[in-house]
Amino acid sequence: MNEPATLGAIMAAEIAEQPAVFDRILLESAAQIRRVAEKIERARPRFVVIAARGTSDHAALYLKYLVEVGLGLPAGLASPSTVTTFRVSPHAKDVLWVAVSQSGGSPDLIASTRAARTGGALTLAVTNNPASALRDASELGLDLRAGVERAVAATKTYTATLLTLWLLVDAWRGGDGQAARELPPLAEKAVGDEAVVELANRFRFAERMLVTGRGFSYPTAREAALKLMETSYLGAQAFSGADLLHGPLAMVDPGQPVLAALSPGAGGEAMGPVLDRVKERGGDVHVIGARIPGLPSPDVEVPFTIPELSPLIEIIPFQRLALSMAVARGHNPDSPRGLSKVTQTL
């Protein structure tokens, strides 16, 4: 990839496209999603297993929360290497297998999806490439409709995946998707909020950073840490607020930057004791997300939406933070060192 005239120009443009991508999905995907949801409902799966890698793995974690909270079904993340490395054939009766991949080209996801289908699963590919081998391997498919994404650091394909998965679960449980109609203008506000620039300047020279969240914001924390690692080359680690208290809290030093993603509702409220403990350790706590009584005021307040949909908006300031920090450090986030747009794993 040729380096653009301005560092991060491509990533910045793709972050700014997200409101339009939301509009396109809401306009063009409803019928396809409804058909897939009807087929899933007829199959009446008892379990949902999700296979993904990288950024898509964080979308898979989001789907896990949606299924468990919104449908009451057990859901888990697959280990594709059980098929490709350990040569195990899964017994997948009564399973909905969802393979999430922007490119649809990772060999381990393709192989494990084929094996799951052979083992009795109903298989669904969620991909930005409807002509991919992963789509061919799956019985059902959903197209992300995000358009070509040129920057290596995924932005618009991530939020397109989240919206598509939410619409699927909402249709599966009999909803009309109406709550998502407010997303495009909320995303516009998040894209234009310059409060994140101050955070980027503050953390320009940071070498370590911790990101945390609970519930629907935990996938946001995971994705935010990945964006910071792959664009700014710093040591960013993500933990759920609950897991943070089970040991990793000990690594928080006085003055260490700690970013908290707070969604409205029970997940965000549950972060209160976590942030109290982090502050006791001297952590430099900064909040991106909802304004919650009794918790620290957000450095970057995210426009309010329902808890299930908050990750689609709250990730945008984190994307902009990663972009701004990378550029401030002299890196090109459009083409991070050692990475390519499509990663082939076996």
C-alpha angles and dihedrals in degrees: 000000000000114000112250121238089253122043110250095008094134095046090047091052092049092049088053091051094064098093089053091047090053089051092050094050092048091049101040109025104053097093094045092048092048092052091050092047091052092052091049092049091051090051090051097205117202095204137030120212120186126200121196146129135220116342090359088058088064090051086051090054088052090053089050090058092045093052096044096043101032101036105022092231124134112252133183143177116253126230103221090192090072085074103032101037105021095035095225120158109218123229097224107167113148090013127128104210113200117191113195119194131144093211099029088217108104108120095214093054091047094048095045091048091052090049092049091051091050088049092058104269125139100236128210127185118205107192145144089229111063090182093058129121089245091059089049090052093053131075093218132031142192123197116218094210091207095135124228113331112204103175113087091224104077116229115143094034090055095054091040087057092050093051093046091050093048092050090049094052092043092052090045091057092046100263127144098222091240095137090065093061090085094057102088096059091041090052090050089056092049093049091052098044108113095189089096091065090069090055091049091053091047093053098037094116098035116130098184131035135172123210123193142173141148135230113350090001094059092080087049090055091050093048093045092053091050092051091051092048097047097043105032099027094227128139102261119170128187128206134169110250090247094051091046090065091051095074115307090084087079091071093060108110126193108281096014111145113248119183118199123199109207122191120190118261133028097340095055093041090054089062093071097089090041094056090044090057092046090052090049087058090052096252117165097237123200125175130215112183142036128008104243123183112250094017128095115284111256119258085209113025114209118217109259123259134147115298094250092057099038094093090064091062103029093058091061096073089048090052089051091047091054091047094048094046093049093051092045088054092050097252128132107232091189090070113020117195116270095008135106132192095249117043117199112209126176 
